[in-house]
């Protein structure tokens, strides 16, 4: 049996690895982006000089031959599902018995005049990195459109080379369509403290052509012109499925899949950013462009392609990132500013330095813990998820909160401050259990399974 995989990102490559572990089938991975799989989340460190491109390839180049995984550098033009054939560019065809589509995401564009000029790109692909590099020499200013994790990464990349950056964010605070109000305000302050020109409630209207096909300035929705030699478009990503439209595949925003990552066409599966789960698990979204969900989907697809049917279940929502030098973690359900259901209660503590915060979300009615949001403080994922799965009472969580702390041993801890705030808020007299010995943490974690 010949298994074809379109896309050599985390979903496609994880699937290829697990298919090889589970079977002796012929495997071919097709990608037009690069010859070999690389860590997409590490692209920024190549630009910043912390790593070389070869350092972000998780596997040596000989790995693929040794494991009998064929790699083909080509662009898929269209798929003929009736004949189980892929039409490639340059002109050639390749047949499959089973097909996995793992084409990832592409940067959003919203029809702005000038969005296809030279010196304009998002930050997703290796080609985006090359584009940034090509325009960075003697660059006087970059404008980045859109707030979020990709926008702040691109800003940090330019900042590392002392290139001035203006960020256009349509929201009233940075990423407040995802973050709660206080954390969003913290990030906005932090961005400005690092010297970035952050323009809130400001949108892109047009990108100006210099007369030679290159971007030279932008016009905002407020009529202001900002001269720049590069425009980063980072208002999110969308599934990379345009070449599959009108092919017979059931596509919404992404490729629609069932619990087993099967599409509406027999022997065709989808995994990663490009898939749209028709019946997402509680607390999850139909489309999630996150690295770890791509890895989990790739493994799930491998089992199902191999005939061992298992459901895709990414578990409790979590994510982690950083806003410059503020680390960010979220576990469970933490609504964005102004979007919390009425029965949600929030306990929020912020350090006086304005760069660290702890937020616990719980149900007002039954006091079950619902979510954790952390800025500049690190908590153990296993501990937080155990409480969330068990629906632990907020007071049980607070009294044992030190078990979750994952900061280094000699860092200052803030669990007592959080309990103090809760006591003031609820007129209680809870006390923190102070025994934080490692064996107690390990004993706690041993009960997770």
N, C-alpha and C positions, 0 to 999 in steps of 0.2 A: 504493500500500500504506500502511495506517495502522498505525504502530507505537506501542503504548501502553507507558509505563513507570510502574510504581507505585513512588513514592519519589523524593524530590529530594535525596538525600544524595550523597556523592561517587561511589558506584557508578552510580546512576541518571543523574546529570548528566554524568559522563564518557561513559557510553554514548550519551546524547543528542547530545553534541558530536561524537563520532566517527561516529555514524550520519549526522549532517548533513554531515560532511566527505566521507563515502563515498557519499552518495546524495541524492536529492531527495524521499525519502519524507516523508509527513506524520508528524510526531512530536508526541505529547502526553505531558506529564509530569504525574502526579497526586500531590498530597500534601495531607494534612490538617494538617501541622505548621506550615508557613510559606508565604508567597507565593513566596519566592525562596530559592534555594540559599545556604547559609552554611557557614563553616568550623566544624564541630562542635568541633574541638579548641581553638578560640579562645573558646568560651563563657565560660570562667573569667575571661578578661581583660576581658570586658564587665562582669561583676559587680565586678571589682576596680578598675574605672575607668580601665584602661589604654587601652581602645578603646570605641567606640560600636558598636551592632549593625550600622549601615550600613558600618562599617569592616571587618567580617568577612565581607561579601558579596564573593566574588572577582570578580563581574561586575556591571557597572552594570545597572540595571533595564531599560534599552532593549536590552540584549544579546539577550534572548530573542525579541523581535519581529524584530529585524534578522536573526537567524539562523533565523527561522521555526520556532521551538520553542514549541509551545503549552503554557501553564501553566494547570493547573486545580486550584483549592483545593477538595478534597472528600475525604470519608472513603469508602473502598471497603468496602462491607458484605459482599459476596461476589462470587465469580467463577463464571460459568457457562461452563465450558470447552467444552461441546458446542456452544453457540451463539456462542462467542467474544464474550461480553458481560460487562461489569462493571456491577454494581449499586451505585449510589452513594447517599450520604446528604448532602443531601436527596434525596428519591426521584427518581432519574433513571437512565438506562442509557447506556452508551457501548460501541460495538463496536470490535473490533481485528482486524487480520490477524495480527500477531505481538505477543507480550506479553513484557515483561521485568519480573520481580518483584525489586525492590531495596528492600525495606522495612526493612532495617537490623536493629537490636537493640532490646530493651527491658530495663529494669532487672529483676534477679531479685527475686522475692518468694517467701518460703518458708512462707507461711501463718501468720505471726506474728499473734496477736491485736492488733488496732489498726493493722495495716499500711495500712489505707485511710483513716485519719483525716486531717483537714486538718493541714498542717505536717509531712507525711511524703512524701518522694519520693526518687528516685534523681538521677543527674546524667548525662543523656543527651540529652534533647530540649530544644527552646527553651522548652517549657512547664515543664520542670523548673527552668530558669533563672528564669522568671517566678515560680514558686512560692517559690524561695529568696528572691527579692527581696521578695515580698509579706510574708514572715514575718521579715525581718531587722531591721526597725525595732524598737528597744527589746528585741531578743532577748538574753536573759541567758546562755543556753548552748545549744549544739547538740551532739547525740550522733550520731556517724557509725558505722554498723555495717558492718564489712568492711574488710579491708586490701587494698591494691593501688593501682594508678595512679589510679583514679577517686576512691577514698577520700582519698588524700593531696591531690588537687586540690581537693576540696570543703573539706577542712580548711584548706588555704591560703586559699581564698576567704573563709571566715568569719574567719580570722585577720587578713586584710587590713583588716577592719573592727573589729578588737579584740574579736571575739566569742569567748568561751572555748569550747573544743572538747574533747570526750571521744571517743576512738576505741576501739571494741570490736573486738578482733581475736582470733579463736578459735585462731590458731596461736601457737607459742611465741616467734616473732619475726615482725616485719612482713614479709609476702609471702614467707615461706620455703617456700611451695608452688611458687614460681617461682624465687626467688633462691637462690644457694648460701648456706651457713650464715653465712660471715663478712660478706658484703654485706648480708644480711638484718639481722644484728646492728648493722651500721653505720647502716642506715636507722632502726632502732628508737632507737638513741642519738640520732641527728640529730633525730628527731621530738620527743623529750623535751627536748633542748637548746633547741628553739624554743618551749618552754612548753606543749606539748600534753599533755593527760592521756591517755596511752596505756595501755589496759588489755589486756594480753596474756592469752591463754588464757581469754577472757571472751566469752560469747555473749549475744545478745538473747533474752529469753524472752517479753516482752510490752511493748506500747506502751500507756500509760495515757491514757484519755479524760478531758478536763477537765470533762465533763458537757455541753459545748456542741459536741462533735464535733471538738475539736482535741487534738492531742498535748500533754501537759503533763509527762510523765515516762516513763522506761522502767524495766523490771525485768530484771536480768541473770539468767543461769543460776545465779549464786551467791547470788541472793536480795536483791541490793542494789538500792535505788531511786535513780535519778539524775534529778533534776528538769531539765527542758529544754523549750524551746519549739519545737524543730525536730529531726526525726530524719531523717538521710540514710541511705538504704538503698543501699549500694555493694558488695554481695558479688558483683560481676560482672554480666554481661548474658547474655541468651539471644536467639536469633533471633526476630524479630517476625513470627510466622507463624500465630498462633492463629486468625485469621479464615479461614485456608485449610484448617483441619482438616476431614476428612470431605468434601473436595471432589473427591477422585480424584487429587489431586497426591500424589506419593510424598514423605512427610515423615518424617524421623527426629527428630533435634533441630532440624535446619533442613531446607530444601528440597533434596532430593537431586539433584545434577547430575553429569553425566559430564565428561569432559575438555574438552568444548566448551561447557560450562555449559548444556547442554540438560537439561530435566526429562523425566519419563516421558510427558508430554503433548506432542504435536506443536505446534510454533510457540510454545512457552512456555519461557522461559529464566529463570534466576535469577543474581544477582550480588551480591557484598558480604557483609555480616554475616549475612544471612538464608540464605545457601547452605551446603549441606553437601556437600563434594566427596567423591564415592564412592571415588576412587582418588587420594588426595593424593600429591604428589611426595615424594621422600625428604627427611626433615627437616621436613616441613610437617604441619599438623593438618587434619582435615576441616573444622573451623570456626575461622576466625581473624578476630576483630573488631578489625581494624587498619586505619587510614586508607589506607595505601599498597596493601594488598591489595584494598581496595574500588575504588581507582582502576584497578588493573591488571585486575580482573575486569570492570569497566565497559567498558574498552577492548576486552577479549577478546570480551565479549558483543556489542559493536557489530559487530565483524567477522563473527562467526558469524550474527548476525541478517541481515546484509547478504549472506550467501552465500559469504563467504570463510572457509573453515574453518581455525581456528587453535586450538591447545591452550592452556588456561590453565596458566601456569607462573610462579609468583611467585618462583622462584629460591631462593637461600640465605636462610634465616631471618635477619631482623634486626629490631631495634626500638630506639627511643630515647625517652627521657622524662626527667623530672626528679623528684627527691624534694626538694621545697622548693628549695634552691640547690645540690643535688648532681645533676649531670648523669649520666645512665645510658645506656649503649649496650651492645647485645649483638649478636654476629654468629655464626652457626653454632649448634652444639649445646653449650649450657651447662646441665647438669642442675641441678635444684633440690636443696636440702639433703637428703642421704640417698638420692638417686635416681640417682646415677651408676652406670653399668654397671661391672663389675669391671675391665674392660680400659682404663678411662679413667684418665688421670693428670691432675693439676691442679697448675699452678704459680701460686701466689698471692702477690702482693706488696701490702702495705698501707702507706701513708704513716703516719708517727708522729702526724700530726694527726687520724687516724681518719676522714678525709673524702675520701680518694682511694685507689683500688686498681686493680690490673691483674691479671686472671686469664687464663691461657692453658690451654685443655683440649687434650690430645693423646692419641693411642693409645699405650699402654704397649708394645704389640708391634711396631708398625712406625714409631712416633714421628711419625705424620702429624698435623698440626694439625687440630683439630676445632671449636674455638670460642674466642671472645674475649668477656670480660665486663669492662666498664670503668665505674668510678665516679669522677666528678670529673676524668677524663682523656678526651680525645677522639682517636679514631683514624679514619683515612680509610676509608670504606666500601669503595671500589674496591680498595684495597690488601689489606684483610683478606679480601675475597671472592676476590681472585685467588689468595691463598695457600690458601684453603679449597677452591676448585675444583680446584686443582692437587694437593691433598694434600701440601703442602709439609712438609718435615721440620722439626720443632720447632726444631732448631738453626739452620737456614737462616732461619727466621722471627726468632729471637732476634737473630741477628747483623745483620739488616736492619730491626730493629723501628723504628728512628728514621724510616724511610721512611713508616711508617703514622701518625706523630704529626701531629695536626691542630690542636694548640694553637697560639696565637699565637706569633710568632717569639721574643719575649723572655720567654715563660713558662719556668719551670724544667722540665726533662725528667727522666724517671725510667727510661729504658730500661736504662741501665747498672746501676741497682739491681736490675732484674728479672733481668738476666743474672747478676749476682753471686749472687742467690738460687738460680738454676738451677745454677750452678757448685757451690754448697755442697750442693745437694740431690742432684746427680748426680756429684759429684766430677770436674768437668770444668774446662777453662780457656778457655772461649769468650771472645771479645772483640767488642765492638760495633763495627761499621763506622760511623765517625763522620761521614762526609761526608753532610751533610743539605741540600746545595744544592738549590734549587727545580728546576733543570733535571734533576737526577737523579730526583726524584720524578715529574716530568712524563714523563721517559723510561720510567720504570717503569710509569706508568699507561698509556702509549701501547701497551704490550704486552698490556693487559688484553683487548682485542677479539680 
